[in-house]
Amino acid sequence: MAKFTFNMPDVGEGVAEAELVEWHVKVGDAVSEDQHLVDVMTDKATIDIESPVDGKVTEVAGEVGDVIAVGSMLLVIEVEGEVPEDADEGDAEAGDDAHTTDEPVDSPMSKATEERIEVENSDSSDADDAMAADPEPAPAQPTEPAPSPSPAAKVLASPAVRKRAKDLGVDLAEVKPAEDGRVRHGDLDQFLAYNSGGGFSPAGRARENEAIKVIGLRKRIAQNMSAAKRHIPHFTYVEECDVTAMEAMRADLNSARGSKPKLTMLPLLITAICKLVPDFPMINARYDDEANVVTRHGAVHLGMATQTDNGLMVPVIRDAQGRNLWQLASEIGRLAEAARDGSAKSEELSGSTLTVTSLGPLGGVATTPVINRPEVAIIGPNRIIERPMFVTDGQGGERIEKRKLMNISISCDHRVVDGYDAALFIQEMKKLIEMPVLLLSD
């Protein structure tokens, strides 16, 4: 038998360390060559690490959330005979489900973590030695007499009533039954009403505290948002738009779409953004604050904030300015599905120059979105609501009509974008939204 030390492989792109996201094996497990061992997250992507040999796992480097340097021990595998000559340090493949981020992780495994691992290993060895030196079993302790059944156990009640009383923290022995000595739900209701003083049942019951380790994508989101708020002086501007005509046009286009994808509001808004960007280049930009350089991009690589089961991701619509409404709708659907099912590629999750974030029907009255650093602006359409509004009748008079209204928010980096420019950009966007035929003109 020989021991093969499998080191954290070099995954390229200048990556120096990776965070342990999920172990798929544990000490004592038999593994085979090419078996999936562990998922790690670098500052570029989530990567699957596979075994280069057959054998049994005897040691792992750390726990989920720890950071492992490239070249350091990842795990130790016991193999039959000699270690194969062709076994390298490991196989790492960034699959289609790689998730990227714009912020590097700079938190190597702490000394405390290393010391804790050493102490645990030392304690385990000491325990093994103690067991070998003292094989005599400990004398048996006298058994305690079985406790007598609680008064509640003697009360006549159905299982459903017992469970409800337990959930409410009520001792059934204190509840007086109305008839035949059996406690029913009505008896429990009367007991609760009397003891609450106001005839109201408790609002609910407390859940146990739950400690959840922040790792993987959720950790990266936390780092990115913290960095954005720490480094970027945000300001947010909000304007109300009448989307009645745009919604009518969208309905007409959908009714005649044939095999084309159904249009949502988003492709129309993206088209409006792309039409305006040439006149507002400071909006479609990225700011390298270390080099003190702002790059104004000609093409619009539009980030689309997407909620997934694992957290917020931002797939990117490349060259959005060159796509028509139907192409945008198709690409929006494809990227959102890829982000949610984990099949999005690395290049589809990085390189955005401007981001749109929308909560759809949950959008609220107004939002103050956080900028997707190193971009300098993020645009957030809010929920569409119907309410009465004064409109001109074309003859100098006014009348009240029911209209569809939506607020649009824009958060900007005040180091790069002035408040006047942000307000003017949204005002011009409002004109396109309220006269949507302009979206289809050259």
C-alpha positions in Angstrom: 0.0 0.0 0.0 1.2 3.5 -0.8 -0.1 7.0 0.0 -0.7 9.4 -2.8 -0.8 13.1 -1.8 -3.2 14.9 -4.2 -2.3 18.6 -4.3 -4.7 21.4 -5.3 -4.1 21.6 -9.1 -3.2 24.7 -11.1 -6.4 25.6 -12.9 -4.7 28.4 -14.9 -5.6 32.0 -15.5 -3.3 33.1 -12.7 -5.4 31.5 -9.9 -3.5 31.2 -6.7 -6.1 29.7 -4.4 -9.6 28.2 -4.3 -12.5 27.9 -1.8 -13.8 24.5 -0.9 -17.5 24.6 -1.8 -18.7 21.0 -1.5 -16.9 17.7 -0.7 -18.3 14.7 -2.6 -16.1 12.2 -0.7 -15.0 11.8 3.0 -12.3 10.0 4.9 -12.7 6.2 4.4 -14.5 6.4 1.1 -13.2 4.3 -1.8 -12.6 6.4 -5.0 -11.9 5.5 -8.6 -10.0 7.3 -11.2 -11.9 10.3 -12.7 -14.4 10.3 -9.8 -15.7 13.7 -8.8 -14.0 14.5 -5.5 -14.8 18.1 -4.6 -16.1 21.4 -6.0 -13.9 24.5 -5.6 -14.6 28.1 -6.4 -11.8 30.4 -7.7 -12.2 34.1 -8.5 -13.1 33.0 -12.0 -15.4 29.9 -11.8 -16.7 26.9 -9.9 -14.5 23.9 -10.8 -15.0 20.1 -10.5 -11.8 18.3 -9.2 -11.5 14.6 -10.2 -9.4 11.8 -8.8 -6.3 10.8 -10.8 -6.1 7.4 -9.1 -8.1 4.5 -7.6 -7.8 4.1 -3.8 -9.2 5.1 -0.4 -9.4 8.6 1.0 -7.3 8.8 4.2 -7.1 12.6 4.7 -8.8 15.8 3.4 -7.4 19.3 3.6 -10.2 21.2 5.3 -13.9 21.9 5.6 -16.3 23.6 3.3 -15.6 27.3 3.3 -11.8 26.9 3.8 -9.5 28.4 1.2 -6.7 26.1 -0.3 -3.6 27.4 -2.0 -2.7 26.0 -5.4 0.0 23.3 -4.9 -0.9 22.6 -1.3 -2.4 19.2 -0.1 -6.0 18.7 -1.1 -6.4 15.1 0.1 -4.4 11.9 0.6 -5.4 8.7 -1.2 -4.2 5.2 -0.2 -3.5 3.2 -3.3 -2.7 -0.5 -4.0 0.9 -1.0 -4.7 3.0 1.9 -6.0 1.6 5.2 -7.0 1.1 5.2 -10.8 3.8 7.0 -12.7 1.3 8.8 -14.9 -0.7 10.2 -11.9 -0.4 13.9 -11.9 -1.3 16.5 -9.2 -5.0 16.4 -10.3 -7.5 16.9 -13.0 -9.6 20.1 -12.9 -12.3 20.9 -15.4 -14.3 24.1 -15.5 -17.6 22.7 -16.8 -20.5 24.4 -18.4 -21.9 25.2 -14.9 -19.0 27.4 -14.0 -20.0 30.6 -12.2 -17.9 33.7 -12.5 -17.4 36.7 -10.4 -15.6 40.0 -10.7 -14.2 40.0 -7.2 -11.2 37.9 -6.2 -11.2 36.0 -2.9 -8.3 37.1 -0.8 -8.8 34.9 2.3 -6.3 32.1 2.5 -6.9 29.3 5.1 -6.4 30.9 8.5 -3.7 29.8 10.9 -6.5 29.1 13.4 -8.1 26.7 10.9 -4.8 24.9 10.4 -4.2 24.7 14.1 -7.7 23.3 14.7 -7.1 20.6 12.2 -3.8 19.7 13.9 -5.4 19.6 17.3 -8.2 17.4 16.1 -5.8 14.9 14.6 -3.7 15.0 17.8 -6.7 14.4 19.9 -7.8 11.5 17.8 -4.4 9.8 18.1 -4.3 10.3 21.9 -7.8 8.7 22.1 -6.6 5.7 20.1 -3.6 5.2 22.4 -5.7 5.5 25.5 -8.1 2.8 24.2 -5.2 0.5 23.4 -3.7 0.9 26.9 -6.9 0.5 28.8 -9.0 -2.3 27.3 -11.0 -2.8 30.6 -14.6 -1.6 30.2 -15.9 1.1 32.6 -18.0 -0.2 35.5 -21.7 -0.1 34.8 -23.6 2.8 36.3 -26.7 2.1 38.3 -29.8 2.6 36.1 -32.3 5.4 37.1 -35.8 4.3 37.8 -38.2 4.9 34.9 -40.0 8.2 35.3 -43.7 7.9 35.9 -45.9 9.0 33.1 -46.8 12.7 32.9 -50.3 13.8 33.8 -50.8 14.9 30.2 -50.2 11.3 29.1 -53.3 10.2 31.1 -55.6 12.8 29.6 -58.0 11.5 27.0 -57.4 13.3 23.7 -56.9 12.5 20.0 -53.4 12.5 18.5 -54.3 15.6 16.6 -55.3 17.5 19.8 -52.2 16.2 21.5 -49.9 17.5 18.7 -51.6 20.8 18.6 -51.3 21.2 22.4 -47.6 20.3 22.2 -47.0 22.8 19.4 -48.7 25.5 21.5 -46.9 24.6 24.6 -50.1 23.7 26.5 -50.2 21.0 29.2 -53.4 19.0 28.5 -53.7 18.2 32.2 -54.6 21.9 32.7 -57.4 21.8 30.1 -60.9 21.0 31.4 -62.9 18.9 29.0 -66.6 19.9 28.3 -67.9 16.3 28.3 -67.1 12.6 28.8 -63.6 13.5 30.1 -62.0 13.8 26.6 -60.2 17.0 25.6 -61.3 18.2 22.1 -60.2 21.1 19.9 -63.0 23.3 21.2 -61.8 22.7 24.8 -58.3 23.7 23.7 -59.7 26.9 22.0 -61.6 27.9 25.2 -58.5 27.3 27.3 -56.4 29.5 24.9 -59.0 32.2 24.8 -59.3 32.4 28.6 -55.6 32.4 29.2 -54.8 34.9 26.4 -57.2 37.4 27.9 -58.3 38.7 24.5 -59.8 35.7 22.8 -56.8 35.4 20.3 -54.7 32.3 19.7 -50.9 32.7 19.6 -49.5 34.2 16.4 -47.1 31.3 15.9 -44.3 29.4 17.5 -40.6 30.2 17.5 -38.3 28.2 15.3 -34.9 27.0 16.5 -31.9 29.1 15.7 -30.1 28.0 12.6 -26.4 28.8 11.8 -25.7 28.7 8.1 -22.1 29.0 6.8 -21.7 31.6 4.1 -19.8 29.8 1.3 -19.5 29.5 -2.5 -21.7 31.8 -4.6 -23.4 33.3 -1.6 -20.0 34.2 -0.1 -18.9 35.7 -3.4 -22.2 37.7 -3.7 -21.6 39.1 -0.2 -18.0 40.1 -1.1 -19.1 41.8 -4.3 -21.9 43.7 -2.7 -19.7 44.8 0.2 -17.0 46.0 -2.2 -19.5 47.8 -4.4 -21.0 49.7 -1.4 -17.6 50.3 0.2 -15.8 51.7 -3.0 -18.7 53.3 -5.0 -20.5 56.5 -3.9 -24.0 55.5 -5.1 -26.8 57.9 -6.0 -30.2 56.8 -7.3 -32.6 58.7 -9.5 -36.3 57.6 -10.0 -38.8 58.7 -12.7 -42.4 57.7 -13.4 -43.3 56.6 -16.9 -46.6 56.0 -18.6 -46.3 52.6 -20.2 -49.9 52.3 -21.5 -48.9 52.7 -25.1 -45.9 50.4 -24.8 -48.0 47.6 -23.2 -50.6 48.0 -26.0 -47.8 47.7 -28.6 -46.4 44.7 -26.8 -49.7 43.0 -26.8 -50.1 43.6 -30.6 -46.7 42.2 -31.3 -47.3 39.1 -29.3 -50.6 38.5 -31.0 -48.8 38.2 -34.3 -45.5 36.7 -33.2 -46.1 33.2 -34.7 -43.3 30.9 -33.6 -41.2 33.8 -32.2 -40.7 33.9 -28.4 -43.2 35.9 -26.3 -42.2 39.5 -25.7 -41.9 40.7 -22.1 -41.3 44.3 -21.1 -37.5 43.7 -20.8 -36.6 43.5 -24.6 -38.4 46.8 -25.1 -36.5 48.5 -22.3 -33.2 47.1 -23.5 -33.9 48.5 -27.0 -34.5 51.9 -25.5 -31.3 51.7 -23.5 -29.2 50.7 -26.5 -30.7 53.6 -28.6 -29.6 56.1 -26.0 -26.2 54.8 -25.0 -24.3 56.5 -28.0 -25.5 59.9 -26.7 -24.7 58.9 -23.0 -21.4 57.0 -23.2 -20.7 57.7 -19.5 -23.5 55.3 -18.6 -22.1 52.3 -20.5 -18.7 52.3 -18.8 -16.4 50.4 -16.4 -14.2 52.2 -13.9 -10.8 50.7 -12.9 -10.4 52.7 -9.6 -6.9 51.2 -9.0 -5.6 52.4 -12.3 -7.9 55.5 -12.2 -9.1 54.8 -15.7 -12.7 54.9 -17.0 -13.4 52.9 -20.2 -16.4 54.0 -22.2 -17.5 51.0 -24.2 -19.0 51.2 -27.7 -20.8 47.9 -27.6 -23.5 47.3 -25.0 -22.8 44.0 -23.2 -25.9 44.1 -21.0 -25.9 42.3 -17.7 -29.2 40.8 -16.7 -29.5 40.2 -12.9 -31.2 36.8 -12.5 -32.4 35.2 -9.3 -31.4 31.5 -9.0 -31.8 28.8 -6.3 -28.1 29.5 -5.3 -28.3 33.2 -5.4 -28.1 36.2 -7.7 -26.2 35.7 -11.0 -25.7 38.1 -13.9 -25.6 36.5 -17.3 -24.6 38.8 -20.1 -26.3 39.6 -23.4 -23.4 40.3 -25.8 -23.8 43.1 -28.3 -27.3 43.9 -27.2 -27.3 46.9 -29.5 -27.2 44.7 -32.5 -30.2 42.5 -31.7 -33.9 43.1 -32.5 -36.8 42.6 -30.1 -37.3 38.9 -30.9 -33.6 38.2 -30.7 -33.3 39.9 -27.4 -36.4 37.9 -26.1 -34.8 34.7 -27.2 -31.4 35.4 -25.7 -33.0 36.6 -22.4 -34.9 33.3 -22.1 -31.8 31.2 -23.0 -29.5 32.9 -20.5 -32.0 33.0 -17.7 -32.5 29.3 -18.0 -28.8 28.5 -18.3 -28.2 30.6 -15.1 -30.9 28.8 -13.2 -30.0 25.2 -14.2 -26.2 25.8 -13.8 -25.3 25.3 -17.5 -24.1 28.9 -18.1 -20.5 29.2 -19.4 -17.9 31.4 -17.9 -17.9 33.8 -20.7 -21.7 34.2 -20.4 -21.3 35.3 -16.8 -18.7 38.1 -17.1 -17.7 41.2 -19.0 -20.9 43.2 -18.7 -20.7 47.0 -19.3 -24.2 47.9 -17.9 -26.7 45.9 -15.9 -30.5 45.8 -15.8 -32.2 44.4 -12.7 -36.0 43.7 -12.4 -38.2 41.9 -9.9 -41.1 41.9 -12.3 -44.5 41.9 -10.4 -42.5 42.1 -7.1 -40.7 45.2 -8.2 -42.3 47.6 -5.7 -42.8 51.3 -6.2 -39.1 52.2 -6.4 -35.8 50.5 -5.9 -32.2 51.6 -5.2 -30.2 48.8 -6.9 -26.5 48.2 -6.0 -24.1 48.8 -8.9 -22.4 45.7 -10.4 -18.8 46.7 -9.9 -16.7 47.8 -11.9 -19.7 49.1 -14.0 -20.8 52.6 -13.2 -24.6 52.3 -13.6 -27.5 49.9 -13.1 -31.1 50.3 -14.3 -34.1 49.0 -12.4 -37.7 49.0 -13.9 -40.3 48.6 -11.2 -43.8 47.1 -11.0 -46.5 48.3 -13.4 -49.6 49.6 -11.6 -52.9 51.1 -12.9 -54.2 54.3 -11.5 -56.2 57.4 -12.6 -54.2 60.1 -14.3 -54.8 63.5 -15.9 -54.3 63.4 -19.7 -54.6 66.2 -22.2 -57.4 65.9 -24.8 -55.5 67.6 -27.6 -57.6 70.7 -27.3 -56.1 72.3 -24.3 -58.4 70.5 -21.9 -57.8 67.6 -19.5 -59.6 64.4 -18.6 -59.0 61.6 -16.2 -58.1 58.2 -17.6 -56.9 54.9 -16.2 -53.3 54.5 -17.2 -50.5 51.9 -16.7 -47.6 53.5 -14.8 -44.1 52.3 -14.0 -41.2 53.9 -12.1 -37.7 53.4 -13.5 -34.7 53.6 -11.1 -31.0 54.2 -12.1 -28.2 54.0 -9.6 -24.9 55.5 -10.7 -21.3 55.9 -9.6 -21.1 59.6 -8.7 -17.3 59.6 -9.4 -18.1 59.0 -13.1 -21.7 60.0 -13.7 -23.1 63.3 -12.7 -26.7 63.6 -11.4 -27.7 65.8 -14.4 -26.5 63.1 -16.9 -28.3 60.3 -15.1 -31.6 62.4 -14.9 -31.3 63.4 -18.6 -30.7 59.8 -19.6 -33.8 58.6 -17.8 -35.9 61.5 -19.2 -34.9 60.5 -22.8 -35.7 56.9 -22.0 -39.1 58.0 -20.7 -39.8 59.7 -24.1 -39.1 56.4 -25.9 -41.2 54.4 -23.5 -44.2 56.7 -23.8 -43.9 56.9 -27.6 -42.8 53.3 -28.3 -43.1 53.5 -32.1 -39.7 55.3 -31.9 -38.2 52.1 -30.7 -38.8 50.5 -34.1 -37.5 53.4 -36.1 -33.9 53.8 -37.3 
